[in-house]
């Protein structure tokens, strides 16, 4: 008998993801729809689109079909600045790689 991660009831939990157990497939879906990690990923995708859509590369000034959203202060070290538009630059893939190499060196 395990505790369902969504409803917290003890029962046979046939559905599992990682260390989390669920009593039904619906509970598993509902749990991950409202999960912080899942929501952060979805918001990050929309935020990146907002920053890069119809914007030129901040380094070379050219527009490309695929643009990258580059964080000046990394998301890992400054998670509170993840969605701060003053902490990001729209860069083309070439200059994004160059920017990452120069920051980590």
C-alpha positions in Angstrom: 0.0 0.0 0.0 1.4 3.3 -1.1 0.2 6.9 -0.7 -1.0 8.6 -3.9 1.0 11.8 -4.5 -2.1 13.6 -5.7 -5.0 12.6 -3.3 -2.8 11.3 -0.5 -5.0 8.2 0.0 -3.3 4.9 0.8 -4.1 2.3 -1.9 -2.5 0.1 -4.5 -0.8 2.6 -6.8 -0.2 1.1 -10.2 1.0 4.3 -11.8 4.4 5.6 -11.0 6.8 8.3 -12.2 10.2 8.5 -10.5 9.6 8.1 -6.8 5.9 9.3 -7.0 3.0 6.9 -7.0 -0.5 7.5 -8.2 -3.8 5.6 -7.7 -5.1 6.5 -11.2 -3.8 7.8 -14.5 -6.1 10.9 -14.0 -4.3 11.7 -10.7 -0.9 11.4 -12.4 -2.0 13.8 -15.2 -3.5 16.3 -12.8 -0.5 16.2 -10.5 2.0 17.0 -13.3 -0.3 19.7 -14.9 0.0 21.7 -11.8 3.6 20.8 -11.0 5.9 23.8 -10.4 8.6 22.4 -12.7 6.1 21.8 -15.5 4.7 25.3 -15.1 8.1 26.9 -15.1 9.0 25.1 -18.3 5.9 26.3 -20.0 6.3 29.9 -18.8 10.0 29.8 -19.9 9.0 28.8 -23.4 6.5 31.7 -23.7 9.0 34.1 -22.1 11.7 33.2 -24.6 9.2 33.6 -27.5 8.3 37.1 -26.2 11.9 38.1 -26.0 13.1 36.8 -29.3 10.0 37.3 -31.5 10.7 39.8 -34.3 13.8 41.0 -32.5 17.3 41.3 -34.1 20.4 39.7 -32.6 21.7 42.1 -29.9 25.3 41.5 -31.1 25.2 41.6 -34.9 21.8 43.2 -35.5 20.6 40.6 -38.0 17.3 38.8 -37.8 17.1 35.0 -38.1 14.3 32.5 -38.1 15.7 30.8 -34.9 16.8 33.1 -32.2 18.0 32.2 -28.7 17.1 33.9 -25.5 20.4 34.4 -23.6 20.4 35.1 -19.8 23.1 37.5 -18.7 23.0 36.2 -15.2 22.3 32.4 -15.5 19.0 30.9 -14.5 20.9 28.4 -12.2 22.7 31.0 -10.1 20.0 33.7 -10.2 16.6 31.9 -10.5 14.8 35.0 -9.2 15.9 36.8 -12.4 14.7 34.0 -14.7 11.8 36.1 -16.1 13.3 39.5 -15.8 13.4 41.1 -19.2 16.4 43.2 -18.2 18.4 40.1 -17.7 18.0 38.6 -21.2 19.2 39.3 -24.7 17.9 38.0 -28.0 20.9 36.4 -29.8 21.4 34.4 -32.9 22.6 30.9 -32.3 26.2 31.8 -33.4 26.5 34.7 -31.0 24.8 32.8 -28.2 27.5 30.1 -28.4 30.1 32.9 -28.5 28.5 34.6 -25.5 28.4 31.4 -23.5 32.0 30.7 -24.2 33.2 34.2 -23.2 31.1 34.2 -20.0 32.4 30.8 -18.8 36.1 31.5 -19.7 
